[in-house]
Amino acid sequence: MVRKGTRLLESIDVTVATIEELKTPAPTVSDKDSADVGQKIRYLIDQVEAIKAKIQEQVADLFAKDLSVGTTAIPVDTDSKYRVEVTLLADSGNTDVVYVGTATSQLFPLAPGASLSILRTSLNKIYLRAASGTQTVHVICGGA
């Protein structure tokens, strides 16, 4: 319990970069009363909301695509937005394995009908290559 006249925030330094469209102005003077503390808390909440909005602009929406994969490695897509999870499904009608990996090395085998989920990446960092012929891979992923 806090008694009247007790300081709630003591020696707190908050350095904030300029963020546009804040609803509450930055507190400039502090007398440590409850209205001042409330203003500081509101200011910090507004900053968090503004940062969340900026992050959401950088995170992509739902993505779904069918890829025809040949024997030369190709990226899943050119999209560089961050994805929480990417799921790859090798078509059950494929006649050979599809390899998954990076631009320089695709070693993880994805057999016909098999699926693979990759966490925390972007589509332009995942490369696919068929062992032979042309194979189909279904891709689906979301954003944050």
ROVEXFI-348089 format. One record per residue: residue number from 1; x, z, y of N, C-alpha, C in turn. Coordinates in steps of 0.02 Angstrom, whole numbers, plus 50000, padded with zeros to 5 digits. Last residue first. Layout:
REM residues N
+-----+-------+-------+-------+-------+-------+-------+-------+-------+-------+
:  nr :   nxx :   nzz :   nyy :  caxx :  cazz :  cayy :   cxx :   czz :   cyy :
+-----+-------+-------+-------+-------+-------+-------+-------+-------+-------+
: NUM :     X :     Z :     Y :     X :     Z :     Y :     X :     Z :     Y :
...
+-----+-------+-------+-------+-------+-------+-------+-------+-------+-------+
REM end
This chain:
REM residues 144
+-----+-------+-------+-------+-------+-------+-------+-------+-------+-------+
:  nr :   nxx :   nzz :   nyy :  caxx :  cazz :  cayy :   cxx :   czz :   cyy :
+-----+-------+-------+-------+-------+-------+-------+-------+-------+-------+
: 144 : 50150 : 48107 : 49395 : 50169 : 48177 : 49393 : 50123 : 48218 : 49349 :
: 143 : 50099 : 47973 : 49302 : 50145 : 47995 : 49354 : 50163 : 48068 : 49344 :
: 142 : 50099 : 47896 : 49139 : 50068 : 47920 : 49199 : 50121 : 47941 : 49249 :
: 141 : 50100 : 47756 : 49026 : 50129 : 47815 : 49056 : 50090 : 47834 : 49119 :
: 140 : 50125 : 47643 : 48893 : 50078 : 47679 : 48936 : 50113 : 47741 : 48963 :
: 139 : 50155 : 47493 : 48807 : 50182 : 47546 : 48850 : 50125 : 47577 : 48890 :
: 138 : 50187 : 47409 : 48657 : 50136 : 47432 : 48704 : 50164 : 47492 : 48741 :
: 137 : 50281 : 47273 : 48606 : 50282 : 47345 : 48618 : 50230 : 47360 : 48671 :
: 136 : 50313 : 47146 : 48487 : 50270 : 47172 : 48540 : 50275 : 47248 : 48544 :
: 135 : 50450 : 47031 : 48461 : 50408 : 47086 : 48440 : 50368 : 47111 : 48500 :
: 134 : 50526 : 46889 : 48403 : 50493 : 46918 : 48462 : 50444 : 46970 : 48437 :
: 133 : 50680 : 46893 : 48307 : 50618 : 46864 : 48330 : 50593 : 46894 : 48395 :
: 132 : 50757 : 47054 : 48277 : 50751 : 46982 : 48265 : 50684 : 46957 : 48293 :
: 131 : 50765 : 47174 : 48342 : 50816 : 47158 : 48292 : 50817 : 47084 : 48276 :
: 130 : 50735 : 47177 : 48518 : 50711 : 47166 : 48450 : 50769 : 47151 : 48404 :
: 129 : 50753 : 47302 : 48640 : 50783 : 47243 : 48610 : 50757 : 47237 : 48538 :
: 128 : 50731 : 47386 : 48797 : 50707 : 47369 : 48730 : 50741 : 47305 : 48706 :
: 127 : 50768 : 47522 : 48906 : 50778 : 47453 : 48885 : 50757 : 47444 : 48812 :
: 126 : 50730 : 47618 : 49044 : 50718 : 47611 : 48972 : 50724 : 47537 : 48954 :
: 125 : 50738 : 47617 : 49180 : 50795 : 47646 : 49144 : 50788 : 47640 : 49068 :
: 124 : 50621 : 47575 : 49235 : 50679 : 47530 : 49241 : 50741 : 47557 : 49206 :
: 123 : 50533 : 47682 : 49223 : 50527 : 47626 : 49177 : 50588 : 47579 : 49179 :
: 122 : 50610 : 47845 : 49229 : 50575 : 47789 : 49261 : 50579 : 47729 : 49214 :
: 121 : 50577 : 48010 : 49162 : 50620 : 47953 : 49176 : 50580 : 47901 : 49216 :
: 120 : 50518 : 48124 : 49076 : 50554 : 48127 : 49140 : 50604 : 48070 : 49152 :
: 119 : 50520 : 48084 : 48901 : 50502 : 48127 : 48957 : 50547 : 48116 : 49017 :
: 118 : 50453 : 47969 : 48792 : 50513 : 47988 : 48828 : 50491 : 48026 : 48891 :
: 117 : 50390 : 47944 : 48631 : 50377 : 47968 : 48698 : 50442 : 47991 : 48730 :
: 116 : 50351 : 47817 : 48517 : 50404 : 47859 : 48545 : 50382 : 47880 : 48614 :
: 115 : 50284 : 47756 : 48362 : 50282 : 47768 : 48433 : 50337 : 47817 : 48453 :
: 114 : 50263 : 47622 : 48241 : 50290 : 47687 : 48263 : 50285 : 47693 : 48339 :
: 113 : 50225 : 47494 : 48208 : 50174 : 47546 : 48205 : 50198 : 47614 : 48228 :
: 112 : 50386 : 47449 : 48155 : 50318 : 47426 : 48168 : 50268 : 47483 : 48158 :
: 111 : 50509 : 47568 : 48221 : 50481 : 47526 : 48167 : 50411 : 47503 : 48186 :
: 110 : 50631 : 47581 : 48326 : 50559 : 47591 : 48329 : 50528 : 47542 : 48280 :
: 109 : 50791 : 47657 : 48337 : 50746 : 47609 : 48305 : 50672 : 47630 : 48310 :
: 108 : 50905 : 47669 : 48464 : 50850 : 47706 : 48433 : 50800 : 47657 : 48403 :
: 107 : 50998 : 47593 : 48532 : 51013 : 47613 : 48464 : 50955 : 47647 : 48427 :
: 106 : 51057 : 47504 : 48653 : 50990 : 47515 : 48625 : 51000 : 47530 : 48550 :
: 105 : 51157 : 47511 : 48793 : 51154 : 47527 : 48722 : 51082 : 47543 : 48700 :
: 104 : 51149 : 47477 : 48928 : 51210 : 47460 : 48891 : 51206 : 47472 : 48816 :
: 103 : 51026 : 47519 : 48973 : 51047 : 47451 : 48987 : 51107 : 47430 : 48945 :
: 102 : 50967 : 47621 : 48833 : 50985 : 47610 : 48903 : 51005 : 47537 : 48913 :
: 101 : 50835 : 47604 : 48713 : 50894 : 47638 : 48740 : 50904 : 47624 : 48813 :
: 100 : 50769 : 47546 : 48559 : 50757 : 47576 : 48624 : 50822 : 47610 : 48648 :
:  99 : 50731 : 47406 : 48457 : 50777 : 47459 : 48475 : 50766 : 47481 : 48547 :
:  98 : 50611 : 47367 : 48337 : 50629 : 47360 : 48408 : 50674 : 47420 : 48424 :
:  97 : 50609 : 47285 : 48177 : 50620 : 47344 : 48219 : 50633 : 47324 : 48291 :
:  96 : 50486 : 47161 : 48129 : 50552 : 47192 : 48129 : 50553 : 47251 : 48177 :
:  95 : 50360 : 47112 : 48144 : 50394 : 47095 : 48082 : 50464 : 47127 : 48077 :
:  94 : 50210 : 47191 : 48205 : 50280 : 47170 : 48213 : 50312 : 47158 : 48145 :
:  93 : 50085 : 47245 : 48194 : 50095 : 47178 : 48167 : 50167 : 47152 : 48176 :
:  92 : 50086 : 47363 : 48263 : 50086 : 47367 : 48189 : 50096 : 47299 : 48156 :
:  91 : 50197 : 47372 : 48402 : 50136 : 47343 : 48372 : 50141 : 47345 : 48296 :
:  90 : 50263 : 47523 : 48452 : 50279 : 47459 : 48422 : 50216 : 47434 : 48387 :
:  89 : 50238 : 47607 : 48597 : 50209 : 47597 : 48531 : 50226 : 47527 : 48507 :
:  88 : 50295 : 47729 : 48707 : 50306 : 47662 : 48682 : 50277 : 47659 : 48612 :
:  87 : 50259 : 47825 : 48847 : 50248 : 47817 : 48775 : 50254 : 47743 : 48758 :
:  86 : 50333 : 47932 : 48961 : 50322 : 47862 : 48945 : 50313 : 47858 : 48869 :
:  85 : 50302 : 48060 : 49078 : 50308 : 48041 : 49008 : 50292 : 47967 : 49000 :
:  84 : 50325 : 48064 : 49216 : 50329 : 48125 : 49177 : 50340 : 48109 : 49104 :
:  83 : 50423 : 47954 : 49312 : 50368 : 47962 : 49264 : 50378 : 48026 : 49225 :
:  82 : 50469 : 47890 : 49470 : 50476 : 47943 : 49420 : 50413 : 47947 : 49377 :
:  81 : 50491 : 47716 : 49498 : 50458 : 47780 : 49513 : 50463 : 47827 : 49454 :
:  80 : 50539 : 47590 : 49478 : 50588 : 47645 : 49478 : 50557 : 47712 : 49494 :
:  79 : 50492 : 47447 : 49391 : 50467 : 47506 : 49428 : 50517 : 47563 : 49422 :
:  78 : 50522 : 47345 : 49309 : 50567 : 47355 : 49366 : 50548 : 47416 : 49407 :
:  77 : 50508 : 47390 : 49134 : 50481 : 47364 : 49197 : 50533 : 47375 : 49252 :
:  76 : 50589 : 47400 : 49022 : 50516 : 47404 : 49014 : 50482 : 47375 : 49075 :
:  75 : 50723 : 47280 : 49024 : 50694 : 47344 : 49044 : 50618 : 47342 : 49032 :
:  74 : 50792 : 47203 : 48874 : 50755 : 47198 : 48938 : 50730 : 47267 : 48958 :
:  73 : 50913 : 47125 : 48771 : 50885 : 47187 : 48799 : 50852 : 47174 : 48866 :
:  72 : 50870 : 46995 : 48664 : 50908 : 47015 : 48722 : 50874 : 47074 : 48755 :
:  71 : 50777 : 46965 : 48568 : 50840 : 46994 : 48545 : 50888 : 47011 : 48602 :
:  70 : 50619 : 47011 : 48646 : 50663 : 46967 : 48607 : 50727 : 47003 : 48589 :
:  69 : 50459 : 47071 : 48665 : 50529 : 47089 : 48665 : 50568 : 47043 : 48619 :
:  68 : 50327 : 47077 : 48767 : 50355 : 47034 : 48715 : 50431 : 47044 : 48719 :
:  67 : 50226 : 47217 : 48806 : 50288 : 47181 : 48815 : 50305 : 47138 : 48755 :
:  66 : 50088 : 47273 : 48895 : 50112 : 47248 : 48830 : 50173 : 47205 : 48844 :
:  65 : 50053 : 47420 : 48990 : 50080 : 47352 : 48986 : 50097 : 47336 : 48914 :
:  64 : 50005 : 47536 : 49115 : 49997 : 47512 : 49046 : 50018 : 47439 : 49044 :
:  63 : 50009 : 47679 : 49214 : 50039 : 47614 : 49202 : 50028 : 47597 : 49129 :
:  62 : 49945 : 47786 : 49340 : 49944 : 47764 : 49271 : 49970 : 47692 : 49265 :
:  61 : 50057 : 47801 : 49484 : 49995 : 47812 : 49448 : 50001 : 47788 : 49376 :
:  60 : 50214 : 47881 : 49535 : 50170 : 47825 : 49520 : 50107 : 47846 : 49484 :
:  59 : 50275 : 47970 : 49672 : 50259 : 47970 : 49601 : 50205 : 47918 : 49588 :
:  58 : 50287 : 47970 : 49807 : 50342 : 47942 : 49770 : 50328 : 47937 : 49695 :
:  57 : 50176 : 48035 : 49854 : 50186 : 47966 : 49876 : 50239 : 47932 : 49834 :
:  56 : 50199 : 48163 : 49804 : 50146 : 48122 : 49773 : 50152 : 48049 : 49793 :
:  55 : 50295 : 48207 : 49895 : 50314 : 48196 : 49826 : 50263 : 48151 : 49792 :
:  54 : 50217 : 48221 : 50011 : 50273 : 48174 : 50010 : 50294 : 48157 : 49939 :
:  53 : 50130 : 48323 : 49968 : 50103 : 48258 : 49986 : 50158 : 48205 : 49985 :
:  52 : 50221 : 48430 : 49954 : 50184 : 48404 : 49896 : 50157 : 48334 : 49909 :
:  51 : 50255 : 48447 : 50090 : 50306 : 48425 : 50042 : 50273 : 48397 : 49979 :
:  50 : 50133 : 48492 : 50139 : 50162 : 48430 : 50166 : 50215 : 48403 : 50118 :
:  49 : 50119 : 48612 : 50068 : 50070 : 48559 : 50060 : 50097 : 48492 : 50084 :
:  48 : 50228 : 48684 : 50120 : 50225 : 48668 : 50049 : 50177 : 48611 : 50036 :
:  47 : 50186 : 48696 : 50254 : 50248 : 48660 : 50237 : 50248 : 48639 : 50164 :
:  46 : 50072 : 48776 : 50241 : 50066 : 48707 : 50267 : 50128 : 48665 : 50251 :
:  45 : 50134 : 48894 : 50196 : 50086 : 48858 : 50152 : 50078 : 48786 : 50175 :
:  44 : 50206 : 48928 : 50311 : 50242 : 48911 : 50249 : 50197 : 48874 : 50200 :
:  43 : 50099 : 48952 : 50400 : 50150 : 48902 : 50416 : 50187 : 48880 : 50352 :
:  42 : 50036 : 49060 : 50338 : 50000 : 48997 : 50346 : 50048 : 48939 : 50359 :
:  41 : 50139 : 49156 : 50352 : 50117 : 49135 : 50285 : 50081 : 49068 : 50289 :
:  40 : 50142 : 49167 : 50492 : 50201 : 49145 : 50455 : 50182 : 49119 : 50385 :
:  39 : 50014 : 49216 : 50517 : 50035 : 49152 : 50546 : 50095 : 49124 : 50508 :
:  38 : 50020 : 49339 : 50451 : 49972 : 49289 : 50429 : 49991 : 49220 : 50455 :
:  37 : 50115 : 49402 : 50530 : 50130 : 49390 : 50460 : 50083 : 49336 : 50433 :
:  36 : 50040 : 49410 : 50649 : 50103 : 49373 : 50648 : 50122 : 49355 : 50576 :
:  35 : 49937 : 49494 : 50611 : 49921 : 49426 : 50634 : 49983 : 49382 : 50632 :
:  34 : 50005 : 49613 : 50580 : 49972 : 49576 : 50527 : 49954 : 49504 : 50548 :
:  33 : 50166 : 49616 : 50667 : 50098 : 49641 : 50654 : 50064 : 49594 : 50604 :
:  32 : 50295 : 49579 : 50704 : 50284 : 49609 : 50638 : 50214 : 49637 : 50627 :
:  31 : 50319 : 49503 : 50808 : 50312 : 49574 : 50824 : 50292 : 49612 : 50761 :
:  30 : 50410 : 49360 : 50845 : 50384 : 49403 : 50792 : 50378 : 49475 : 50817 :
:  29 : 50394 : 49193 : 50899 : 50408 : 49263 : 50915 : 50377 : 49306 : 50861 :
:  28 : 50361 : 49073 : 50837 : 50421 : 49077 : 50879 : 50441 : 49149 : 50895 :
:  27 : 50302 : 48983 : 50698 : 50301 : 49045 : 50735 : 50367 : 49052 : 50774 :
:  26 : 50249 : 48815 : 50712 : 50301 : 48861 : 50690 : 50298 : 48925 : 50731 :
:  25 : 50071 : 48784 : 50698 : 50136 : 48779 : 50733 : 50185 : 48830 : 50706 :
:  24 : 49986 : 48711 : 50562 : 50000 : 48773 : 50599 : 50067 : 48767 : 50634 :
:  23 : 49986 : 48587 : 50505 : 49924 : 48611 : 50536 : 49937 : 48672 : 50580 :
:  22 : 50102 : 48455 : 50519 : 50088 : 48524 : 50500 : 50027 : 48548 : 50538 :
:  21 : 50148 : 48321 : 50536 : 50078 : 48336 : 50521 : 50066 : 48406 : 50494 :
:  20 : 50317 : 48317 : 50472 : 50263 : 48293 : 50516 : 50195 : 48318 : 50491 :
:  19 : 50447 : 48427 : 50474 : 50397 : 48396 : 50432 : 50338 : 48378 : 50477 :
:  18 : 50614 : 48461 : 50494 : 50553 : 48439 : 50529 : 50507 : 48404 : 50480 :
:  17 : 50668 : 48590 : 50383 : 50678 : 48525 : 50415 : 50612 : 48505 : 50448 :
:  16 : 50691 : 48762 : 50405 : 50646 : 48709 : 50383 : 50663 : 48645 : 50421 :
:  15 : 50743 : 48917 : 50357 : 50765 : 48856 : 50390 : 50723 : 48799 : 50362 :
:  14 : 50710 : 49081 : 50377 : 50682 : 49021 : 50347 : 50705 : 48962 : 50388 :
:  13 : 50757 : 49241 : 50343 : 50776 : 49181 : 50380 : 50748 : 49121 : 50343 :
:  12 : 50705 : 49402 : 50358 : 50693 : 49340 : 50321 : 50709 : 49282 : 50366 :
:  11 : 50709 : 49542 : 50395 : 50769 : 49500 : 50391 : 50759 : 49437 : 50348 :
:  10 : 50559 : 49585 : 50322 : 50619 : 49612 : 50354 : 50677 : 49565 : 50342 :
:   9 : 50391 : 49597 : 50326 : 50445 : 49549 : 50318 : 50506 : 49573 : 50356 :
:   8 : 50320 : 49713 : 50355 : 50310 : 49680 : 50291 : 50368 : 49632 : 50276 :
:   7 : 50342 : 49870 : 50428 : 50362 : 49800 : 50428 : 50355 : 49770 : 50358 :
:   6 : 50211 : 49976 : 50475 : 50264 : 49961 : 50427 : 50279 : 49886 : 50429 :
:   5 : 50100 : 49993 : 50554 : 50165 : 49998 : 50587 : 50223 : 49984 : 50540 :
:   4 : 50004 : 50062 : 50425 : 50004 : 50032 : 50492 : 50072 : 50046 : 50524 :
:   3 : 50069 : 50042 : 50260 : 50042 : 50083 : 50314 : 50048 : 50046 : 50380 :
:   2 : 50026 : 49963 : 50112 : 50065 : 49958 : 50173 : 50030 : 49999 : 50228 :
:   1 : 50042 : 50000 : 49942 : 50000 : 50000 : 50000 : 50045 : 50000 : 50062 :
+-----+-------+-------+-------+-------+-------+-------+-------+-------+-------+
REM end
